[in-house]
């Protein structure tokens, strides 16, 4: 089963919460280099992800945290109640 772009974006942002280097994010989000470059550019353009330490580390921004909270809220709404 293929992941949708929302799941991939969430994985990148979650992997970057504390700040991380490219390879660590790629490993945690299960992305290759090309995919990472595409998604990181997309997220940086929308101020969801930022680079730090001379562009060697990536960190989720406040706006990215808000995105993650909204995604988690949507998942909770779609989960069956017991």
C-alpha positions in Angstrom: 0.0 0.0 0.0 1.4 3.4 -1.0 1.4 6.3 1.5 -0.4 9.5 0.5 1.4 12.8 0.6 -0.2 13.8 3.9 1.3 10.7 5.5 4.7 11.5 4.0 4.6 15.1 5.1 3.6 14.1 8.6 6.5 11.6 8.7 9.1 14.2 7.7 7.7 16.8 10.2 7.6 14.2 13.0 11.2 13.1 12.2 12.3 16.8 12.4 10.6 17.8 15.6 13.9 18.0 17.6 16.0 18.9 14.6 17.7 16.3 12.5 20.1 15.8 9.6 18.9 14.8 6.2 19.9 11.1 6.4 18.2 10.7 9.8 14.9 12.1 8.5 15.2 10.0 5.3 15.6 6.9 7.5 12.8 7.7 9.9 10.4 8.8 7.1 11.4 5.9 4.8 12.4 8.2 1.9 15.1 8.2 -0.7 17.2 11.2 -1.4 15.1 12.4 -4.4 11.9 12.1 -2.4 13.4 13.9 0.6 14.6 16.8 -1.6 11.2 17.2 -3.1 9.3 17.1 0.2 11.7 19.2 2.1 11.6 21.9 -0.6 7.8 21.8 -0.6 7.7 22.1 3.2 10.3 24.9 3.5 8.4 26.9 0.8 5.3 26.7 3.0 7.2 27.5 6.3 6.5 24.1 7.8 10.1 23.1 7.9 13.3 25.2 8.4 17.0 24.6 8.1 19.4 25.4 10.9 23.2 25.0 11.5 24.3 26.3 8.1 21.5 24.3 6.3 22.7 21.0 7.7 19.8 20.3 10.1 16.1 20.5 9.5 13.5 21.4 12.2 9.8 21.5 12.2 8.5 25.1 12.6 5.6 26.3 14.7 3.4 26.2 11.6 4.6 22.6 11.0 3.6 21.7 14.6 0.2 23.1 13.9 -0.1 21.0 10.8 0.8 17.9 12.7 -1.8 18.7 15.4 -4.5 19.1 12.8 -3.5 15.8 11.1 -3.7 14.0 14.4 -7.1 15.6 15.1 -8.4 14.4 11.7 -7.1 10.9 12.3 -8.9 10.8 15.7 -12.1 11.9 14.1 -11.9 9.0 11.6 -11.1 6.4 14.2 -14.0 4.2 15.2 -15.2 4.7 18.8 -15.3 1.6 20.9 
